[in-house]
């Protein structure tokens, strides 16, 4: 059973709202978790674990950072990580799992 991009975004919005304690209206696709939503590096760990629980796959420590930059990060935290970047990563992982 395939999940739609809209379903991924809805679940991800709930995850971000719960993890960062922000207004759901602030969690737009282009919202940056750090600049717009006030996340700190430790918050990304919480988001990562919530994604694992909600979508049923493990997220490696570097994977969200790589999803944001398209390459392996040189620092511990990305300078920018949008909700849309995470949603695309999650959708890709879910679709990849369904293909195997």
Backbone as JSON, one array per atom type, in Angstrom:
{
  "sequence": "XXXXXXXXXXXXXXXXXXXXXXXXXXXXXXXXXXXXXXXXXXXXXXXXXXXXXXXXXXXXXXXXXXXXXXXXXXXXXXXXXXXXXXXXXXXXXXXXXXXX",
  "N": [[0.84, -1.18, 0.0], [0.72, 2.07, -0.97], [1.88, 5.25, 0.18], [0.79, 8.6, 0.1], [2.25, 11.74, -0.93], [1.0, 13.83, 0.35], [-0.06, 12.56, 2.63], [2.32, 11.85, 3.92], [3.31, 14.42, 4.46], [1.31, 15.37, 6.22], [1.6, 13.63, 8.46], [4.24, 14.21, 9.08], [4.03, 16.92, 9.71], [2.59, 16.78, 12.12], [4.5, 15.43, 13.67], [6.59, 17.35, 13.75], [5.29, 19.53, 14.96], [4.68, 18.4, 17.5], [7.27, 17.7, 18.43], [8.73, 20.12, 18.38], [7.04, 21.87, 19.55], [5.43, 23.86, 18.26], [3.24, 26.11, 16.49], [0.86, 24.59, 14.39], [0.26, 25.95, 11.99], [2.61, 27.19, 11.35], [4.18, 25.26, 10.27], [4.97, 24.88, 7.38], [5.66, 23.6, 4.06], [8.06, 24.86, 3.12], [9.2, 25.77, 5.45], [11.95, 26.25, 7.53], [13.52, 24.15, 9.8], [15.37, 25.04, 11.67], [15.86, 27.9, 11.31], [13.25, 29.0, 10.99], [11.53, 27.58, 12.72], [12.8, 27.3, 15.1], [14.34, 25.08, 15.95], [16.85, 23.1, 17.59], [19.94, 21.28, 17.48], [19.57, 18.97, 19.07], [16.84, 18.69, 18.96], [16.44, 17.69, 16.44], [17.22, 15.1, 16.68], [15.11, 14.1, 18.22], [13.0, 14.49, 16.38], [13.88, 12.72, 14.42], [13.66, 10.19, 15.75], [10.9, 10.14, 16.13], [10.02, 10.07, 13.49], [10.95, 7.55, 12.79], [9.29, 5.95, 14.43], [6.72, 6.65, 13.44], [6.79, 6.0, 10.71], [8.0, 3.56, 10.43], [10.69, 2.79, 9.82], [14.26, 2.79, 10.18], [16.27, 5.66, 10.76], [19.3, 6.76, 9.89], [21.94, 8.47, 11.69], [23.17, 10.46, 10.11], [21.51, 10.7, 7.93], [19.27, 12.52, 7.65], [20.59, 14.92, 7.52], [22.09, 14.54, 5.21], [20.01, 14.33, 3.4], [19.15, 16.93, 3.36], [21.3, 18.35, 2.26], [22.21, 16.92, 0.12], [24.59, 15.71, 0.12], [27.26, 14.18, 2.03], [27.53, 15.49, 5.28], [29.75, 18.01, 6.57], [29.76, 19.07, 9.03], [28.18, 18.82, 12.29], [25.5, 19.66, 12.24], [23.01, 20.58, 9.87], [22.93, 23.59, 7.95], [20.57, 24.38, 7.01], [17.37, 22.97, 7.0], [14.56, 21.92, 5.67], [11.01, 21.37, 6.06], [9.92, 20.28, 3.79], [12.17, 19.06, 2.6], [12.65, 17.0, 4.42], [10.22, 15.63, 4.18], [10.35, 14.72, 1.51], [12.52, 13.0, 1.71], [11.47, 11.08, 3.53], [9.29, 10.09, 2.05], [10.68, 8.97, -0.13], [12.11, 6.94, 1.25], [10.0, 5.35, 2.22], [8.8, 4.52, -0.19], [10.96, 3.15, -1.29], [11.21, 1.04, 0.51], [8.81, -0.28, 0.01], [9.23, -1.26, -2.52], [10.98, -3.32, -2.21]],
  "CA": [[0.0, 0.0, 0.0], [1.55, 3.26, -1.11], [1.49, 6.44, 0.93], [0.9, 9.78, -0.75], [3.07, 12.85, -0.45], [0.14, 14.58, 1.27], [-0.1, 11.81, 3.89], [3.63, 12.01, 4.55], [3.39, 15.78, 5.0], [0.43, 15.48, 7.4], [2.24, 12.95, 9.58], [5.44, 14.96, 9.42], [3.61, 18.15, 10.39], [2.28, 16.39, 13.5], [5.77, 15.14, 14.33], [7.31, 18.61, 13.98], [4.51, 20.29, 15.95], [4.87, 17.77, 18.8], [8.68, 17.73, 18.84], [9.22, 21.49, 18.55], [6.0, 22.62, 20.24], [5.15, 25.04, 17.45], [1.9, 26.22, 15.91], [0.77, 23.84, 13.13], [0.25, 26.86, 10.85], [4.0, 27.56, 11.04], [4.87, 24.12, 9.66], [4.73, 24.86, 5.94], [6.73, 22.84, 3.39], [9.3, 25.61, 3.01], [9.68, 26.19, 6.78], [13.25, 25.71, 7.96], [13.39, 23.72, 11.19], [16.24, 25.84, 12.52], [15.64, 29.34, 11.19], [11.84, 29.39, 11.11], [10.8, 26.89, 13.78], [13.57, 27.36, 16.34], [14.92, 23.8, 16.37], [18.27, 22.97, 17.89], [20.43, 19.97, 17.03], [18.96, 17.9, 19.87], [15.46, 18.53, 18.49], [16.46, 16.88, 15.22], [17.27, 13.71, 17.16], [13.73, 13.78, 18.59], [12.25, 14.37, 15.13], [14.34, 11.48, 13.79], [13.04, 9.06, 16.42], [9.46, 10.18, 15.86], [9.85, 9.6, 12.11], [11.11, 6.1, 12.83], [8.07, 5.37, 15.01], [5.55, 6.9, 12.61], [6.87, 5.44, 9.37], [8.45, 2.18, 10.5], [12.04, 2.51, 9.33], [15.34, 3.45, 10.92], [16.9, 6.8, 10.12], [20.68, 6.91, 10.36], [22.27, 9.78, 12.24], [23.54, 11.43, 9.08], [20.61, 10.66, 6.78], [18.49, 13.75, 7.47], [21.53, 15.96, 7.08], [22.4, 14.27, 3.81], [18.81, 14.65, 2.63], [19.08, 18.38, 3.24], [22.39, 18.91, 1.47], [22.51, 16.1, -1.04], [25.93, 15.16, 0.28], [27.63, 13.93, 3.42], [27.8, 16.76, 5.95], [31.07, 18.21, 7.18], [29.52, 19.5, 10.4], [27.16, 18.04, 12.99], [24.14, 20.09, 11.96], [22.88, 21.3, 8.61], [22.62, 25.02, 8.09], [19.18, 24.53, 6.62], [16.65, 21.71, 6.87], [13.15, 22.29, 5.56], [10.01, 20.33, 6.21], [9.8, 19.65, 2.49], [13.31, 18.17, 2.41], [12.41, 15.8, 5.23], [9.09, 14.91, 3.59], [10.83, 14.03, 0.31], [13.35, 11.89, 2.18], [10.59, 10.06, 4.09], [8.55, 9.48, 0.94], [11.64, 8.13, -0.84], [12.39, 5.76, 2.06], [8.79, 4.51, 2.24], [8.66, 3.92, -1.51], [12.06, 2.21, -1.43], [10.86, -0.14, 1.31], [7.71, -0.98, -0.65], [9.75, -1.89, -3.73], [11.78, -4.51, -1.88]],
  "C": [[0.88, 1.24, 0.0], [0.98, 4.43, -0.32], [1.69, 7.65, 0.03], [1.8, 10.83, -0.11], [2.29, 13.67, 0.58], [0.07, 13.88, 2.63], [1.22, 11.92, 4.65], [3.72, 13.39, 5.19], [2.51, 15.93, 6.25], [1.05, 14.83, 8.63], [3.47, 13.72, 10.05], [5.1, 16.26, 10.14], [3.31, 17.85, 11.86], [3.56, 16.12, 14.28], [6.5, 16.43, 14.69], [6.59, 19.45, 15.03], [4.75, 19.72, 17.35], [6.3, 17.9, 19.3], [9.16, 19.14, 19.17], [8.24, 22.39, 19.3], [5.75, 23.97, 19.54], [3.72, 24.98, 16.93], [1.87, 25.44, 14.59], [0.79, 24.74, 11.9], [1.66, 27.27, 10.44], [4.74, 26.47, 10.27], [4.43, 23.99, 8.2], [5.86, 24.08, 5.28], [8.08, 23.57, 3.36], [9.88, 26.07, 4.35], [10.98, 25.47, 7.12], [13.16, 25.38, 9.44], [14.22, 24.59, 12.12], [15.87, 27.32, 12.5], [14.21, 29.76, 11.48], [11.14, 28.8, 12.33], [11.59, 26.77, 15.08], [14.18, 26.06, 16.83], [16.4, 23.95, 16.69], [18.67, 21.55, 17.49], [19.76, 18.82, 17.78], [17.51, 17.65, 19.43], [15.4, 17.65, 17.24], [16.54, 15.4, 15.6], [15.86, 13.25, 17.53], [12.87, 13.59, 17.34], [12.6, 13.05, 14.44], [13.67, 10.26, 14.42], [11.54, 9.0, 16.18], [9.15, 9.72, 14.43], [9.96, 8.09, 12.08], [9.86, 5.42, 13.35], [6.88, 5.48, 14.06], [5.58, 6.15, 11.28], [7.47, 4.04, 9.31], [9.77, 1.86, 9.84], [13.05, 3.29, 10.15], [15.94, 4.57, 10.09], [18.29, 6.94, 10.71], [20.96, 8.33, 10.8], [22.51, 10.83, 11.17], [22.5, 11.59, 7.98], [19.79, 11.93, 6.59], [19.38, 14.88, 7.01], [21.88, 15.78, 5.61], [21.22, 14.59, 2.91], [18.71, 16.15, 2.39], [20.11, 18.94, 2.27], [22.66, 18.16, 0.18], [23.91, 15.5, -1.0], [26.22, 14.93, 1.75], [28.03, 15.24, 4.08], [29.22, 16.81, 6.52], [30.94, 18.65, 8.63], [28.4, 18.67, 11.0], [25.74, 18.42, 12.61], [24.07, 20.81, 10.61], [22.59, 22.76, 8.87], [21.15, 25.28, 7.78], [18.57, 23.14, 6.47], [15.17, 22.04, 6.85], [12.25, 21.09, 5.76], [9.88, 19.57, 4.9], [10.96, 18.69, 2.21], [13.13, 16.87, 3.19], [11.29, 14.97, 4.62], [9.52, 14.13, 2.35], [11.68, 12.82, 0.7], [12.47, 10.75, 2.7], [9.83, 9.35, 2.98], [9.45, 8.55, 0.14], [11.91, 6.84, -0.07], [11.2, 4.81, 2.09], [8.63, 3.8, 0.91], [9.76, 2.89, -1.75], [11.76, 0.91, -0.69], [9.77, -0.95, 0.62], [8.18, -1.72, -1.9], [10.51, -3.17, -3.43], [10.92, -5.63, -1.35]]
}
